[in-house]
Amino acid sequence: MKTILKIVLYLAILAVVGIGALLAYVKFALPDVDKAQDLKVELTPERIARGSYLANHVTVCMDCHSTRDFSKFSGPVVEGTLGKGGDRFDETMGFPGVYYSKNITPAGLSGYTDGELYRVITTGVTKEGRAMFPVMPYPYYSKMDPEDIKSIIAYLRSLPSIESEVPESKSNFPMNFILNTIPRNADPQKVPSKSDKVAYGSYLANAAGCIECHTQVDKGQIIKELQFSGGREFQTPDGNIIRTSNITPDEETGIGKWTEQEFIRKFKSYADSGYVLPSVAPGEFNTFMPWTMYAGMNTDDLSAIYAYLRTIPPRKNLVTKFSKAGVN
């Protein structure tokens, strides 16, 4: 009997030591991505213009890295806050912790080389070797054309510098360990030819992170079986619940009956010079969808995204887009 107890005790000790070693490895040896490359991005007018288009109208970096005014429909960016960071993502939005967007103006990026900045955008690993939670959608940016990433870097370097204090992000257990296992080396793809409309649209939809908001999540990670079918919940500061739309080509609950012209018109209506964003009082319907940003995407690019979305398997999911605080 004593021998059996000793064996059990030894096995328990081995298990504890093994688990401890595994956790130590995950915490201190990971993330394991390549070192930042020796890179210097030229700040040419062409690069800055391309980067501005991407960061403001496709990848919409400025959406999360600026202050948005949710007293107006769709929360337009507050003038003078472009890139200052500080946007909060927490448990009320389904995240396993509290995460803040960084200051990406020159004031916040002054300590980063272009190579380090390229690495953090495409792998989520900071210059100090820390892993970022993928609310920063680096898994999508990792698949972008390196020239597009360089253009975004050039644009960020050209922004007016804003000094701001941003709190440190913190993951809950066990995400504080799991987080280090997420980053991978970038898998860059060239921008497809515009003549291959579906492939080009797929590239843009990936860069725009459409799947991220339009798919329900579990512990902050999208549920692949529900891709693009909407229903992801976001809580507004006043406690209301907003749910994203089904953008699969399902004819009853998605955009299956939308024509290409209707799809494009929906975006471009927010770019009309005569359109004024309506005020939204607390308790009224609003949206996190940055319509005014995506409205700046050119028509050919919107057309390509539409063509790509038409190829997605239709998924039936009737979404209740808005619930007032305290009402299911």
C-alpha positions as CSV (number, residue, x, y, z in Angstrom):
1,M,0.0,0.0,0.0
2,K,2.8,2.4,0.9
3,T,4.5,1.6,-2.4
4,I,1.4,2.5,-4.3
5,L,1.1,5.8,-2.4
6,K,4.7,6.6,-3.2
7,I,4.1,5.9,-6.9
8,V,1.0,8.1,-6.9
9,L,2.9,10.9,-5.0
10,Y,5.9,10.7,-7.5
11,L,3.5,10.8,-10.4
12,A,1.7,13.9,-9.0
13,I,5.0,15.6,-8.4
14,L,6.1,14.8,-12.0
15,A,2.8,16.1,-13.3
16,V,3.2,19.4,-11.3
17,V,6.8,19.8,-12.5
18,G,5.8,19.0,-16.1
19,I,2.9,21.5,-16.1
20,G,5.1,24.1,-14.5
21,A,7.8,23.6,-17.1
22,L,5.2,23.8,-19.9
23,L,3.8,27.1,-18.5
24,A,7.3,28.5,-18.1
25,Y,8.1,27.6,-21.7
26,V,4.9,29.2,-23.0
27,K,5.4,32.3,-20.8
28,F,9.1,32.9,-21.4
29,A,10.2,31.1,-24.6
30,L,7.2,32.2,-26.7
31,P,6.2,33.9,-28.9
32,D,8.6,32.4,-31.4
33,V,8.8,34.5,-34.6
34,D,11.6,35.8,-36.7
35,K,13.6,38.8,-35.7
36,A,12.6,42.2,-37.1
37,Q,14.2,42.7,-40.5
38,D,16.5,45.5,-41.3
39,L,14.1,47.8,-43.1
40,K,13.9,51.4,-44.1
41,V,10.7,52.6,-45.7
42,E,10.9,55.6,-48.0
43,L,8.3,58.3,-47.2
44,T,7.5,59.0,-50.8
45,P,4.2,60.8,-51.6
46,E,3.0,57.7,-53.4
47,R,3.6,55.5,-50.4
48,I,2.0,57.9,-48.0
49,A,-1.1,58.3,-50.3
50,R,-1.5,54.5,-50.6
51,G,-1.0,54.1,-46.9
52,S,-3.5,56.8,-46.1
53,Y,-6.1,55.1,-48.4
54,L,-5.5,51.7,-46.7
55,A,-5.4,52.9,-43.1
56,N,-8.4,55.1,-43.4
57,H,-10.7,53.2,-45.8
58,V,-9.6,49.5,-46.0
59,T,-7.7,48.3,-43.0
60,V,-9.2,51.2,-41.1
61,C,-6.4,51.4,-38.5
62,M,-7.7,54.8,-37.6
63,D,-11.0,53.3,-36.5
64,C,-9.5,51.7,-33.4
65,H,-6.5,53.9,-32.9
66,S,-8.5,57.2,-32.6
67,T,-11.2,58.6,-30.5
68,R,-14.7,58.1,-31.9
69,D,-17.7,60.3,-31.2
70,F,-20.6,57.9,-30.6
71,S,-23.0,60.8,-30.0
72,K,-23.1,60.7,-33.9
73,F,-24.2,57.7,-36.0
74,S,-21.4,55.2,-36.6
75,G,-19.0,57.0,-34.3
76,P,-16.9,59.2,-36.6
77,V,-13.4,60.0,-35.6
78,V,-13.0,63.1,-33.4
79,E,-10.9,65.7,-35.1
80,G,-7.4,66.0,-33.7
81,T,-7.3,62.4,-32.3
82,L,-6.1,60.5,-35.4
83,G,-3.9,57.7,-34.2
84,K,-3.7,58.7,-30.5
85,G,-4.9,55.3,-29.3
86,G,-6.7,54.5,-26.1
87,D,-9.8,52.7,-27.4
88,R,-10.8,50.0,-24.9
89,F,-11.9,46.4,-25.7
90,D,-13.0,44.3,-22.7
91,E,-15.1,41.5,-21.3
92,T,-18.4,43.3,-22.2
93,M,-17.4,42.8,-25.9
94,G,-16.5,39.1,-25.4
95,F,-12.7,39.6,-24.9
96,P,-10.7,37.6,-22.3
97,G,-9.2,40.6,-20.7
98,V,-8.9,44.4,-21.2
99,Y,-7.1,45.6,-24.2
100,Y,-6.2,49.1,-25.4
101,S,-5.2,50.4,-28.8
102,K,-1.8,51.9,-28.9
103,N,-0.7,55.4,-29.9
104,I,0.4,55.0,-33.6
105,T,1.3,58.6,-34.2
106,P,5.1,59.3,-34.4
107,A,5.0,60.1,-30.6
108,G,4.0,56.5,-29.9
109,L,6.1,54.9,-32.6
110,S,9.3,56.8,-32.1
111,G,11.0,53.9,-30.4
112,Y,10.2,51.5,-33.2
113,T,12.4,50.9,-36.3
114,D,10.5,50.3,-39.6
115,G,11.5,46.6,-39.3
116,E,10.1,46.4,-35.8
117,L,6.9,48.1,-36.9
118,Y,6.5,45.8,-39.8
119,R,6.9,42.8,-37.5
120,V,4.3,44.0,-34.9
121,I,1.8,44.8,-37.7
122,T,2.2,41.4,-39.3
123,T,2.9,39.1,-36.3
124,G,1.6,40.9,-33.3
125,V,4.9,40.7,-31.5
126,T,6.2,44.0,-30.0
127,K,9.8,45.2,-30.1
128,E,10.2,43.8,-26.5
129,G,9.0,40.4,-27.7
130,R,5.5,40.5,-26.1
131,A,2.5,39.0,-27.9
132,M,-0.5,41.3,-28.6
133,F,-4.0,40.0,-28.4
134,P,-5.4,39.7,-31.9
135,V,-8.1,42.4,-31.4
136,M,-5.2,44.0,-33.3
137,P,-6.0,42.0,-36.5
138,Y,-2.4,41.1,-37.3
139,P,-3.4,37.5,-38.5
140,Y,-5.1,39.3,-41.4
141,Y,-2.4,41.9,-42.0
142,S,0.2,39.1,-42.1
143,K,-1.4,38.0,-45.4
144,M,-1.2,41.4,-47.0
145,D,1.3,42.4,-49.7
146,P,4.5,43.7,-48.0
147,E,4.3,46.8,-50.2
148,D,1.0,47.7,-48.7
149,I,2.3,47.2,-45.2
150,K,5.2,49.5,-46.0
151,S,2.8,52.1,-47.3
152,I,0.9,52.0,-44.1
153,I,4.1,52.5,-42.2
154,A,5.0,55.4,-44.4
155,Y,1.6,57.0,-43.7
156,L,1.9,56.4,-39.9
157,R,5.2,58.1,-39.9
158,S,3.6,61.1,-41.6
159,L,0.8,61.6,-39.1
160,P,0.9,64.7,-36.8
161,S,2.5,63.6,-33.5
162,I,0.1,63.4,-30.5
163,E,1.3,62.7,-27.0
164,S,-1.1,60.4,-25.1
165,E,-0.9,57.9,-22.2
166,V,-2.4,54.5,-23.0
167,P,-2.9,51.9,-20.2
168,E,-1.3,48.5,-20.6
169,S,-3.4,45.7,-21.9
170,K,-4.0,42.7,-19.6
171,S,-5.3,39.2,-20.4
172,N,-7.3,37.1,-18.0
173,F,-6.1,33.6,-17.1
174,P,-5.6,31.3,-19.0
175,M,-5.4,33.8,-22.0
176,N,-2.3,35.4,-20.4
177,F,-0.5,32.1,-21.3
178,I,-2.4,31.1,-24.4
179,L,-1.6,34.6,-25.9
180,N,2.0,33.7,-26.4
181,T,1.1,30.7,-28.6
182,I,-0.9,32.7,-31.2
183,P,1.7,34.7,-33.1
184,R,3.2,33.2,-36.3
185,N,5.6,34.5,-38.9
186,A,3.9,36.5,-41.6
187,D,2.6,34.7,-44.7
188,P,2.6,37.7,-47.2
189,Q,0.6,37.5,-50.4
190,K,0.9,39.7,-53.4
191,V,-2.1,41.9,-54.3
192,P,-4.0,39.9,-56.9
193,S,-4.7,41.4,-60.3
194,K,-7.8,43.5,-60.4
195,S,-8.8,41.4,-63.4
196,D,-9.3,38.5,-61.0
197,K,-12.1,40.2,-59.2
198,V,-12.9,37.5,-56.7
199,A,-9.3,37.0,-55.7
200,Y,-8.8,40.8,-55.5
201,G,-12.0,41.1,-53.4
202,S,-10.8,38.3,-51.1
203,Y,-7.6,40.2,-50.5
204,L,-9.4,43.4,-49.7
205,A,-12.0,41.6,-47.4
206,N,-9.1,40.1,-45.5
207,A,-7.3,43.4,-45.2
208,A,-10.5,45.0,-44.0
209,G,-11.1,42.3,-41.4
210,C,-14.7,41.8,-42.5
211,I,-14.8,38.3,-41.0
212,E,-13.7,39.6,-37.6
213,C,-16.8,41.7,-36.8
214,H,-19.3,39.8,-38.9
215,T,-18.6,36.4,-37.1
216,Q,-19.6,35.4,-33.6
217,V,-16.7,34.7,-31.2
218,D,-15.8,32.3,-28.4
219,K,-13.3,33.8,-25.9
220,G,-12.4,36.5,-28.4
221,Q,-11.7,34.0,-31.2
222,I,-14.0,33.8,-34.2
223,I,-16.1,30.6,-34.7
224,K,-15.1,29.4,-38.2
225,E,-18.3,27.5,-38.8
226,L,-20.2,30.8,-38.5
227,Q,-18.0,32.9,-40.8
228,F,-19.6,36.2,-42.1
229,S,-23.0,35.2,-40.8
230,G,-23.2,38.1,-38.3
231,G,-24.6,38.2,-34.8
232,R,-21.4,39.2,-33.0
233,E,-22.4,41.3,-30.0
234,F,-20.9,44.6,-28.9
235,Q,-22.0,46.5,-25.8
236,T,-22.2,50.3,-26.0
237,P,-21.2,52.4,-23.0
238,D,-24.8,52.9,-22.0
239,G,-25.4,49.1,-21.9
240,N,-27.2,48.6,-25.3
241,I,-26.3,45.6,-27.4
242,I,-25.4,45.9,-31.1
243,R,-25.1,42.9,-33.3
244,T,-23.4,42.7,-36.7
245,S,-25.2,41.9,-39.9
246,N,-25.2,38.6,-41.8
247,I,-23.2,39.4,-45.0
248,T,-23.3,35.9,-46.5
249,P,-25.3,35.5,-49.7
250,D,-28.3,33.9,-47.8
251,E,-31.4,35.4,-49.5
252,E,-33.5,35.5,-46.4
253,T,-31.2,36.6,-43.6
254,G,-28.1,37.9,-45.5
255,I,-27.3,40.0,-48.5
256,G,-28.3,37.4,-51.1
257,K,-30.9,39.7,-52.7
258,W,-28.6,42.7,-52.8
259,T,-27.4,43.8,-56.2
260,E,-23.9,45.1,-56.7
261,Q,-25.2,48.6,-57.2
262,E,-27.2,48.4,-53.9
263,F,-24.1,47.1,-52.1
264,I,-21.9,50.0,-53.4
265,R,-24.7,52.6,-52.8
266,K,-25.0,51.5,-49.2
267,F,-21.3,52.5,-48.6
268,K,-21.2,55.5,-50.8
269,S,-24.3,57.1,-49.3
270,Y,-22.1,58.0,-46.3
271,A,-19.6,59.8,-48.6
272,D,-22.3,62.0,-50.2
273,S,-21.4,65.7,-49.6
274,G,-24.9,66.4,-48.6
275,Y,-25.1,63.7,-46.0
276,V,-24.9,64.7,-42.3
277,L,-24.4,62.1,-39.7
278,P,-27.5,62.1,-37.3
279,S,-27.1,62.6,-33.6
280,V,-27.8,59.5,-31.5
281,A,-29.1,59.9,-27.9
282,P,-28.3,57.4,-25.2
283,G,-30.5,54.3,-25.6
284,E,-31.0,54.8,-29.3
285,F,-29.6,52.5,-32.1
286,N,-26.1,53.1,-33.1
287,T,-23.4,51.0,-34.8
288,F,-19.7,50.4,-34.4
289,M,-19.4,49.9,-38.2
290,P,-17.2,52.8,-39.4
291,W,-19.4,53.7,-42.4
292,T,-17.8,57.0,-43.1
293,M,-14.4,55.3,-43.3
294,Y,-15.4,52.5,-45.6
295,A,-17.3,55.0,-47.6
296,G,-14.0,56.3,-48.8
297,M,-13.1,53.1,-50.5
298,N,-13.2,53.4,-54.3
299,T,-16.0,51.9,-56.3
300,D,-13.9,49.2,-57.9
301,D,-12.7,47.9,-54.6
302,L,-16.2,47.8,-53.2
303,S,-17.3,46.0,-56.3
304,A,-14.6,43.4,-55.8
305,I,-15.5,42.8,-52.2
306,Y,-19.1,42.3,-53.2
307,A,-18.0,39.7,-55.8
308,Y,-16.0,37.9,-53.2
309,L,-18.9,37.8,-50.7
310,R,-21.1,36.3,-53.3
311,T,-18.8,33.2,-53.3
312,I,-19.1,32.6,-49.5
313,P,-21.5,29.7,-48.6
314,P,-24.8,31.2,-47.5
315,R,-25.5,30.8,-43.8
316,K,-29.0,31.3,-42.4
317,N,-28.8,33.5,-39.4
318,L,-31.5,36.1,-38.6
319,V,-29.8,38.8,-36.6
320,T,-31.6,41.1,-34.1
321,K,-29.3,44.1,-34.6
322,F,-30.1,46.1,-31.5
323,S,-31.3,45.5,-28.0
324,K,-31.8,48.2,-25.4
325,A,-30.0,47.8,-22.1
326,G,-31.8,45.2,-19.9
327,V,-33.8,43.8,-22.8
328,N,-32.9,40.5,-24.5
